[in-house]
Structures are given as structure tokens and as C-alpha cells.
Amino acid sequence: MRYAFFDFDGTLTQTDTVLPFLKYCCPNRFIFYAKLIPLTPTLLGYLRGRVDNATAKESVIAAHLHGWTIDDVNAKASEFAAHELPQLLRPEGMARLAECRQNGDVCVLVSASPDWYLHAWAAQQGFAAVLGTKMAVVSGCLNGKIDGENCHDEAKVRRINAELGEQVWENSVAYSDATVDLPMLRRATQGFLLNKQTGKFELIDKK
């Protein structure tokens, strides 16, 4: 039995999905962008590598969803997965996923994105497990904080080890579009990184 690990944003989709989901949750575009304006220093810092992924994520999620009930978020996530995500999918990534499913691989979605819409979408795609970033829920409502570790960079390897066991790496494959996922790609028996110029996944050299 072979495990196949897939990153989500940029690998199975053509773009990041956090902001599209938050926009979907807003009544209109004006409100969505108005809430981002105070976060400009944080977002610019993130783009310049001065603000880490977890801090930027907490900031934008708190600005848009702080105080939302988890039931309301999950309802929006199901709608987003059904109506918006299909338009964002990357054909090459989905083709690799289809190959793994056809081969009988145990497919696992491993993403830094919040796990709300990941679960809703992955249930339709035959994934055996979803390891996404968990967001804190207090008294049934979101507070914008991450619960535990941001599932990003080396944390993806730790999350897989903790929830699935280190034995899953034997004869495994992993796919991503970003070098930040090299720890996961190198830990797998075969790691494939998207060449953004050709649009094809290429086997990495682990030496």
C-alpha cells in the first residue's frame, strides 16, 4: 500500500484559496477589501518575507471571520467547495491525483490552508485523510487564532508522523508546487515539484 501526499494551494489548484474563501464569505467585494486595508503592512511584510505564514494567516482570518460560529463557517465551506473550488483547480495536479487513485494509493491532502473547505472538497475526491491547519474555536466561535501548529513547511512532516505514523513514508510519493514543501518532498520516496514554466511536475533530486 503506497501513500500519496498532496499539497493543495498551487498544486491541486492554480492559486491560493484562503483569500477566495474569505471573499466568498463576505456580503460584497467592498467589505472584503475594506477589511484588508488595515492589514496592508502585515500583507506587504509577508510578501517580502518579513512576516511568517502563520501570522499573516491569523490576521486575515481574524479580520473576516472573528466571531463567526463554526457551523456558519462549515456551511460556507461546503458551498465554496461545491461552487467555487472547481473553477480554481489545476488540471495537471488533478491528473496526478487521478493517477494515484487509479493505482489504489492512499491519498492524503496536506495543506497550510484552514481545514474547513479542505474536508468538504476532499470528501468528494477520494482522499483518505485531510491534514490542514486547524483554527481555534472558543464557545463555538472562531477567534482567528491557529489551534496547534500551522501545517506549513517542516510542520507538514511532523503532522504526518504524528497522525499517520512514520511507516507511511515507505514507498510513498508527494507533490507540491512550492519549495517550502521540500521537507515533505524529500521525506517521501519520490517527491515531485511543479515546474511553473512548463506546468509539469518533476522528480526532485534528493542528493
C-alpha distance (Angstrom), angle and dihedral (degrees) to the residues before:
residue distance angle dihedral
M1 . . .
R2 3.79 . .
Y3 3.80 125.7 .
A4 3.80 120.0 -141.7
F5 3.81 116.6 -161.9
F6 3.80 119.5 -159.4
D7 3.77 130.0 -169.2
F8 3.82 111.0 -146.1
D9 3.83 116.3 -152.6
G10 3.80 109.5 67.8
T11 3.80 92.7 -1.5
L12 3.78 104.1 65.0
T13 3.81 91.1 11.7
Q14 3.78 130.6 46.4
T15 3.78 94.4 -128.1
D16 3.79 145.8 14.6
T17 3.81 111.3 -68.8
V18 3.80 104.5 -159.9
L19 3.80 96.5 82.1
P20 3.84 93.9 42.2
F21 3.81 88.5 52.9
L22 3.80 92.8 48.9
K23 3.80 89.9 48.1
Y24 3.81 88.6 51.5
C25 3.80 88.9 54.4
C26 3.82 93.1 53.6
P27 3.83 122.5 89.2
N28 3.80 90.5 -130.8
R29 3.80 142.3 -5.8
F30 3.82 93.6 -103.8
I31 3.81 91.6 62.7
F32 3.81 91.5 44.5
Y33 3.81 94.2 54.3
A34 3.80 93.4 38.2
K35 3.80 89.2 60.1
L36 3.80 91.0 51.1
I37 3.80 95.8 53.4
P38 3.84 95.6 78.5
L39 3.81 88.0 49.7
T40 3.81 94.6 57.9
P41 3.84 95.0 108.2
T42 3.82 90.6 49.5
L43 3.79 94.1 47.1
L44 3.79 93.3 46.3
G45 3.79 89.1 48.3
Y46 3.78 90.0 52.6
L47 3.81 92.6 50.3
R48 3.80 89.2 50.2
G49 3.80 93.2 48.3
R50 3.80 94.8 -111.5
V51 3.82 96.6 109.0
D52 3.79 120.2 53.8
N53 3.80 124.8 -123.5
A54 3.81 95.0 -109.4
T55 3.83 94.6 52.1
A56 3.80 93.0 48.2
K57 3.79 91.5 47.2
E58 3.79 94.2 49.8
S59 3.80 90.6 48.5
V60 3.80 97.3 53.8
I61 3.80 94.5 40.3
A62 3.80 92.9 48.6
A63 3.81 90.6 49.3
H64 3.80 92.5 55.0
L65 3.80 107.5 26.5
H66 3.80 108.7 25.2
G67 3.80 107.4 134.4
W68 3.79 95.5 16.0
T69 3.78 114.1 134.6
I70 3.78 115.1 -115.2
D71 3.81 88.9 -123.5
D72 3.81 90.8 58.5
V73 3.80 91.7 46.8
N74 3.80 92.3 49.5
A75 3.79 90.8 49.4
K76 3.81 91.0 52.8
A77 3.81 89.8 44.6
S78 3.80 91.5 56.2
E79 3.81 90.9 49.9
F80 3.81 91.7 46.8
A81 3.81 92.1 49.8
A82 3.79 91.6 50.4
H83 3.80 101.3 41.2
E84 3.81 109.8 22.1
L85 3.81 109.6 28.5
P86 3.83 95.3 61.4
Q87 3.81 88.2 65.3
L88 3.81 92.3 52.5
L89 3.81 99.8 50.6
R90 3.81 122.4 122.1
P91 3.84 110.5 -130.4
E92 3.81 95.1 -148.0
G93 3.80 92.4 50.6
M94 3.79 92.5 47.0
A95 3.81 89.5 48.6
R96 3.82 89.9 55.5
L97 3.80 89.6 48.5
A98 3.81 90.5 50.8
E99 3.82 90.4 51.1
C100 3.79 91.8 51.8
R101 3.79 92.1 48.2
Q102 3.81 90.8 48.8
N103 3.81 89.6 51.4
G104 3.79 90.2 53.7
D105 3.81 94.7 -112.9
V106 3.79 120.3 161.2
C107 3.81 100.4 -114.7
V108 3.80 119.2 -151.4
L109 3.81 125.7 -173.2
V110 3.82 111.2 -143.1
S111 3.80 114.3 -176.4
A112 3.77 143.9 156.3
S113 3.81 88.9 -142.0
P114 3.81 120.1 102.0
D115 3.78 108.7 -84.7
W116 3.85 97.2 -128.9
Y117 3.79 99.3 93.4
L118 3.81 92.9 24.9
H119 3.80 90.2 67.9
A120 3.78 92.4 46.0
W121 3.81 92.9 50.2
A122 3.82 98.3 38.5
A123 3.80 91.7 53.9
Q124 3.82 87.2 65.4
Q125 3.81 93.6 47.4
G126 3.80 102.6 53.9
F127 3.79 99.3 -107.7
A128 3.78 114.7 162.1
A129 3.81 93.6 -151.7
V130 3.80 141.3 7.2
L131 3.79 120.6 -147.3
G132 3.80 106.8 -175.7
T133 3.78 133.8 148.1
K134 3.79 110.7 -75.0
M135 3.78 117.7 -138.3
A136 3.81 120.5 -148.7
V137 3.80 119.6 -103.6
V138 3.81 119.2 -162.9
S139 3.80 118.7 -173.2
G140 3.78 89.2 -15.6
C141 3.82 95.0 -52.2
L142 3.80 135.8 99.5
N143 3.78 120.4 -113.0
G144 3.81 96.0 -174.5
K145 3.80 94.7 -111.2
I146 3.79 126.8 123.8
D147 3.79 115.4 -112.2
G148 3.78 106.6 -137.7
E149 3.79 120.6 -27.5
N150 3.78 126.5 -7.7
C151 3.84 104.4 -111.9
H152 3.79 93.0 -126.3
D153 3.82 137.5 118.3
E154 3.83 112.1 -19.5
A155 3.81 89.9 -2.2
K156 3.81 88.0 76.1
V157 3.81 90.2 64.4
R158 3.80 91.7 47.1
R159 3.81 91.4 48.8
I160 3.80 92.6 50.5
N161 3.80 91.5 48.3
A162 3.80 92.6 48.0
E163 3.81 98.1 46.6
L164 3.79 103.6 29.9
G165 3.81 104.8 22.0
E166 3.79 130.1 -113.7
Q167 3.81 92.1 -90.5
V168 3.81 90.2 76.4
W169 3.81 91.0 75.3
E170 3.81 92.2 69.3
N171 3.82 109.2 107.3
S172 3.82 90.8 -8.1
V173 3.81 134.6 148.6
A174 3.81 130.2 -150.1
Y175 3.79 133.9 -168.1
S176 3.80 131.9 -161.0
D177 3.78 141.9 149.8
A178 3.82 95.9 -145.2
T179 3.80 135.6 70.8
V180 3.80 88.4 -139.7
D181 3.82 84.6 75.9
L182 3.80 94.3 56.5
P183 3.84 91.2 109.4
M184 3.81 88.9 62.3
L185 3.80 93.9 40.7
R186 3.79 92.3 50.0
R187 3.80 93.2 46.2
A188 3.81 91.3 55.8
T189 3.78 120.1 79.8
Q190 3.79 87.9 -116.9
G191 3.78 123.2 19.2
F192 3.80 122.9 -168.5
L193 3.81 122.9 -161.3
L194 3.79 122.5 -166.1
N195 3.79 114.3 -114.4
K196 3.80 100.0 -143.0
Q197 3.79 92.6 -159.5
T198 3.80 95.7 56.2
G199 3.82 97.9 25.6
K200 3.82 89.5 -130.2
F201 3.80 131.3 121.1
E202 3.79 113.2 -118.1
L203 3.80 129.1 -163.2
I204 3.79 109.6 -110.3
D205 3.78 123.9 -130.3
K206 3.80 105.7 -120.6
K207 3.81 95.3 -169.0
